[in-house]
């Protein structure tokens, strides 16, 4: 509590506290959302299994328009990435230095998860565990890494995409939305592979809006920032404006426009109403992101703008702001480990013969929700207490220091390190959960990940800087 109080007291006056609140709320909603819709059953062999209840809760599909909060995370991620990049550039740093700094907060907690899970798999295999079952458990525990693949790609692309934003403003997300629409047409009329670019285009579109929000909250451009034509110029009108409209009227327009578009696309159009994965549905709005999901993101942006005033007044109070700080210190750890907590709890209850398996949407299933969430929260709290300090320490380095510029080789290695990490996480996520993997994930993917993470760790130690 003392550290939280100190951090609260040292908060700069110009910090956008609302962004931190949105990040904390988004991850908290993801965690409780995943836990709430979990159905525990048993396979023919008597083993405990889990799956989503959404397929049996059709009445809840419209609720997913609020529960699908990954757009909120990418929005605030774009804001935070723009803010940290411009701060570093103002201190004399470069894009490579920014990527290396950013990797500490993102890669170190992820490395901890993968190393612990792989070590557990390596111990279970010699003890007689089935490699297929090991992979299934590993696959379930690492579902959050699907999201991290897209977010790490957005981080790597932040320097060039922010430069593009400074030139073309809101025309960039509009162009990305157009590409998403073309991908949707490909998915509807041909093989699903035609829409795979939407995994990048969809999330980048929301990430770009975060840049525009950051510029709207910045009264003047950073002193070190210039574009190719010279010093930064005033904001342009029309779609090339760099600043997001953030008035209450704009919030109402975004909310109404987003809701209207999603109704057209889902009720009259071909897209599912649910914005989360529904078992056995042919189309999925989130994998990859569809126009319907971007419409929901637009409506969410409107709601965010409408609630900003009350939220900012709340966050001026010490207690709420300390709570937000505390969650954000370990927010990625909470996200990465929340499904591992579910696996551990299911295994523990099954081992002692007290694992309830009520049918979904029955009175018994609903009654089990409250103790289920409380028990999961307790297990996750233990995991966060153990692994959270890795993330909390990662956020302290280089704070406020002038960052030296690096060599071209250092920049190339930073991009290569990120590329190896992203490729490894992508291979893990796309490997079937029934694949026999004694270490839980393909060995080449694990080796590539460790190599990429090792390169980034070497660069964070200062290798390749001038001076």
N, C-alpha and C positions, 0 to 999 in steps of 0.2 A: 504493500500500500504506500510505503514511503516513496518508492521509486515512481509509482504512478502519480503521486502528488507532485514530485519534482518535475516529471515530464509535463504535467498539466501546467505548472507554473512557468515552464520554459517555452510553452507554445507561442510561436510568433503571432503577432496581432493579425497579420494578413493571411494566416493559414485558412484554407477552405475546410472547416471542420465537417461540413455536411458530406463531403466526399468520403471522409473516414467513416462516418456513420453508415453511409450507403454500402461501403465495402463490408463492414461488419454485419449489417443486416442481410446482405445478399448471401454471404457464406453461411450464416446461421440458418437462413431459410432453406438453403440447399441441404444442409445436414439434417434438419428436422423433417424436411420433405422426403428425403430418401428413407429415413427411419420410419416415418408414419405410414408409407404405402408398402412396407415390406410384409410379405406373407410367408410364414414359415410352414413348410410341409415336410413330407418324407417321400423319397423315391422308392421304387419297388424293393430295393435292397434294405430299406429301413434307415438310410442315411438322411440326416436333416438337410433340407434344401430351402432356398429362398427365391422369391420372384416378386415382381411388382403387382400390386393390387389394382392398378389403373384399368386393366382390361375388364374388371368386374365393377368398376365405379364410374360408369358413363356419365352420371349426373355431375361428377366432379370435373369433367373436362374443361368447362369455362374457368374454373378456379385456377387452372394451370396458366392462365394468362397473367396471373400475379405470381404464381409459384415458380414459373420459369424465369429465374433472375440472373442467368448468365449474361444477358444483354446489359444489365446494371453493372455487373463486374467489369465487362469490357469498357463500358462508358467511363467508369471511375478510373479504370486502368489507363485509358487514354489521357484523362486529365492528369493523373499522377505522373505518367511517363513524360508528358509534355513539360510539366512543372520541374521535374528533376533534371531533364535534359537541358532546359534553358538555364537552370541554376548552375549546372556543371560548366556549360559553355561560358557563362558569365565569369566563372573563376579561372578560365583559361584552359579548361579541359576539352576533349574532343569526343566524337561519337564512340570510338573504340573504348575509351576510358569509361564512358557511360555504360556501355554494354557489360564491361567487366565488373563495374560496381554493382549493376543490377543483378548479375548472376549470383552474387552471394545470397541475396534474400530469396531467390527462386530456386536455385540449384541445390544448395546445401540441405534444406529440409527434404527435398525430393530424393537426394542421394541417401539420406538417412533411412527413408522409407524403403527404398529398393534394397539397400544393403541388409537391413534387418529382415525383410521378407525373404530374400535370397538365402541368408544364413539359416533361417528357420527351415526353408525347403531343403537345404543341404544337410541339415540334421535329421529331418523327417524321412528322407529317401533311404539312407542306410538302415533305418529302423523299420523298413517294410512298407512305407507309405506308397501308394500307387502314384506314379508320375502324372497320370491323367487327373487324379484327384488333387494333386499338388498344384497343377496348373489351374484347375477350376477355382481353388481357393485364392491363388495368386491373382487370377484374372478379376475376380470379384473385388478383392482388396484394392486393386489398382485401377478400377473404373474411373476415379477422379483424374487419372493421367490423360484421358481423352481430352479433357478441357485444357490441361496444361500444355499439350502439344500446340493447340491453336494459340494460346496466350503467349508462349515462348516465341512462336513465329511472329506474332504482332510486336513483341519487344524487339526482336532482331531488326524488324522493318521500321521501327519507330524513327530513327534518324532520317532515312530518305522519305518516309511518308510524312513526317512533320515538315520537312522542307517543301514537299509537294503541297501540303496544306497551306503553307505560307504564300505559295504562288497562286493556288487555284481555290482555296477555301472550301466551301460547302459543295463545290462542283465535284470534288473527289468522292465523298460518300455517295453522291447521286450516281456517279459513274459506276461505283462498286455495286450499288443496288441494281443497276441495269444488268450488270454481269450476273448477279444472283438470279434475276428474272430469266435470263437466257439459260442459266443452269437448270432452273425449274422446268422450262420448256423441254430441255433435253431429257430430264428425268421422267416427265410425263409422256413423252413421245418415243423415247428410246431407252437404251440401257442406263442404269443408275449411274454408271461411271461418268456420264456426261455432266453430272452435277457435282462431282467431287471438288471442283474449284470453289464451290460455295463454302466449303469448310474455311477457306482463307478469305474469300471476298466478303462473306456475310459478317464475320466477326471484325474484319478490318473496317467495314462501313461504320459499325458502332464505335469502334476504337477512334476513328477519325472525328466522330462527334464529340468525343472527350477532348480532343485537341481544340475544337471550336469552343467548347465550354470553358476550357482553360483560358483561351485568348479573351473570351468575354469577361472573365473575372480579373484580367490583368489590365491595369490602367494604362500601361505603356509597354512597348516591346523591350526585351532585355537589351542592355547596352551593347553586348557583343554580337547581337543577331543582325545579320544582313542577308539579303537575297542576291541573286546573281546580278541584278541591275543596280545594286548599291544598297544604301540603308533602307530599312523597312519603311513602307509607305502607309498612309492611313487606310483603314478598312474599306474594301470595295463594296459597291452595292450589288444586289442580285445574288445569284447562286455562287459567285466567286467571293462573297464576303467571308472573312475568316472568323468572325465572331458569331456564336450561336445566339439567336434571340432568346432571352431568358425572362421576359416579363410575364406577369400573370396571364395576360392575353395570349402570349405565345404558348404558355402551358396549356391553356384551354384548346387552342388550335391543334397542338400536337396530340392531346388526349382524344379529342373528337375525331381528328383525321385518322389516328391510329386505330381506334375502335371501329370506325366505319370501314376502313380497309380490311381489317381482319374479319369482320362479319361478311364482307363481300367474298373474300378469298376462301372462307371456310364453310359458310352456310350456302352460298350460291356457287362457289368455286370448288375445286377438287381437293383442297387441302384439309387434313383432319382438324377438328376443333381443338384437340389436345396439343399443347406445346411441349409436352414431355413424351418420352418413349412409351408407347403402348404395345404390349406383347402382341405379336401376330398381325399388327397393322402393316399394310404394304408401304405406306408413306410415313415419313417421320419429319416433323417440322424442324427438329434440332440437329439431325444428323443426316445430311448437312443442313445448315440454316436455310430456311425458305423465305420467300417473300412474306408469307403469313407471320413468321417469327419476327421479321423486321418491322412489320406493321405493329405487332405487339410491343416491340422495343420502342417504337415511336410513341405509342400510348403511354408506356411506362415513363418515357422522358417527360411527357406532359405532366404526369402525376408527380414526378420528382420536382419539377419546377413549381407546381402549385403548393407543394408541402414544404418548400425550402424555408419560407419565412418562419413558421412555427418551429421547424427543426433547428434553425440557427439560434432562435431564442432559447430553446431547451439546452443546446450545447454550450451556451454561455455559462450555464451552471456547472459548478465544479464536479459534482457527483456523476451526472450523466457523461461528462466529457472524460473523466477518469475511466469509466466503464468502457467507453469506446476505445480509448488508448489501450486498455488491457486486452481487449479482444484483438485489436489490430497487431499487437506484438506477436501473437501466435496464430493469426488468422489462417495462414497457409497450412500450418501444422494441423489445425482443427479440420480443415478440408481434406487433407491427404489421409488422415488416420480415421475418419469417422466410419468408414465401412469396415476397416480392420476391427474397430470396437464392436461392430455388429457380429463379425465372425467369432471374436473371442467370447462374447456373451452367449451366442448360440451354442458354441462348443461347450462352455461351462455348464449351462443349463441342461444340455443334452447328457453330459457326463454324469450329472447327479440325478438324472431322471425327472427333471421338473420343467422340461421345455414344452410350453403350450403350443398346440398346432390347430387353433380354431379355424373354421372356414371363413373366408373373407366376407365382410359386410354382414356378419352375424352379430348378435348382441355380445357374444363372448369375445369376438375379435375386437369390437370397439372397446369393450371393457379392458382388454389387455393393452390398449394403446398407452394409457397413462403410466402403468408400472413399467412397460416396455421402454418408453422414452426416458423415464427416470433412471432405470438401470443402465441404459446406453449412455446417458449423460455422465453417470458415475464412472463407467469404464473409460470413456473418452477423456474425462478429467485426469485420470491416472496416466493415460498415454501422453496427454499434453504436458503434464508435470514432468514426465521423463524426457520427452523429445522437444518440447516447446523451447527450452533454452537455446537449442541450436539455431532456431529462427530468430529469437529475440537478440542473440549476440550478433547475428548476421546483419541486423539493421543498424548497428552502432558504428561500423567502420567508416573511416574517412569523413565523418560528419564535419562539415564546415571547413575542410582543408582545401587549399589550392591544389588542383589536380594537374600534374605535368602531362604534356602531350607525349604520346608514344611513337614508336617507329611504325612504318608501313607493315613490317612483318608482324608486329604485335596486333595490329588491326585485323590482318588476315587470319591470324591464329584465333582471335576472339570470335570471328564469324565461323571459323571451322569448328571451334569448340561447341558453340551453340548448335551448329548443324548436326554434329554427332549426337548431341543430347536429344534434339528433336527427332532425328531419324530413329534412334534407339527406342524412345518412348512410343513413336508411331508403330514400329514393328511389334512392340509388346502389346499395344492396344488392338492391332489387327490380327494377331495370332489367335486362332480359334481356342476357345476355353477348353475344348476336349483334347487339345494336342498334348501328347505326353512330354512334359518338360520337367526333368528332375529338379532343376533350380527354379521352377515356377515361370521363368521367362526364357526365350531362346538365348543360348550362350553368346552368339555373336552380338545380339542386342545389348546384353549386359556388358560385354567387353567394350562395345562402341560407346555406351553411356559413360562408363568409368573413364575411358580415354578422354572424351569430351569434357567431363567434369574435372578431370585432372589438369587438362590444359587451362581451363578457366581458373582453377585454383592457383596454378603457377603464375598466371598473369596477374591475379589479385595480389600476389606477393610482391609485385613491383617489377617483374621481369619485363624488359623491353621499353622502359620509360627513358625519356631524355632528362637528365638532371636529377 
